[in-house]
Amino acid sequence: MPRPMGWLRARMGVRAVSALSAAIVVALALLVAGAALVLLVQQSLRASVKAEAEQQAGLIATRLEQNWQGAANETPARR
């Protein structure tokens, strides 16, 4: 029973089989690199959203604490 690559090589030729093999390797490399890029960007975006949410929560907590203590957020209107 002939091997699959041997049959393909005999049917298509060495150049065609090597070009096909190279294309498959490049496609797999691009697939892996694309998946890694998506995962890294997702992680980065989640971290930045979390940091922004924590910053906003801290700001809101500070304003609420100042209002509770009687300090106003806004300056009084001048007449």
N, C-alpha and C positions, 0 to 999 in steps of 0.2 A: 504494500500500500504506500503510495507516494505521500510525502509530507505536504502540508498545505502550501508552504512557501516554495517548495520545489516545484509543485504543480503550477503555481502562479508564475514563478520565474520562467518556467518552460513555455508557458502560454503567452506571457506579456513581454518578456525580455528583462534583462538585468537593469537597464536604465529606467524602465517604467516602474519596476518593483522598488528600486532604490528611491526614486522620486516619490512614490506612494508612501513608502516607509518614512521618509523625511517629512512629508506633509502630515502624517499621522502623529509623529513626534512633536512637531511644531504645534499642532492643534491641541494636543494634550498639555503641552507646556503653557499655552495661552489659557486654556481652561483652568488649570491650577492657579496661574498667576491672577486671573480674573476673580476667582473665588477668594483668594487671599486678599486682594484689593477690596472687594466688597466687605469682607469680614472686618478688615482694619478700619475702613471708613465708617462702618456701622458702629464699631466700638468707640471711635473718636467722637462721632456725633452724639452717642448716648452719654459719654462723659461730659461733653460740653453742655448738653441740655440739663444734665443733673447739676452741674456747677451753677448754671444760670438759675435754675429753680431754687437751689440752696441760697443763692445770693438774694433773690427776690423774697424768699421766706424770711431771711434775716432782716431785710429792710422793713417788711411788714411787721415783724415782731418788734423791731425797734420803735416804729411809729406807734404801734399799739401801746407799748410800755410808756412812751412819752406822753401819750394822751391819758393814760391811766394815772400818771403822776401829776397831771394838770398842765403840762407843757403843751402848748399848741404847735401844730405843724406849720400853720400858716401865720404870716405876719399880719398884724392888725391893719385894717384899712386906714389910710391917712386922710384927714379932713382938712 
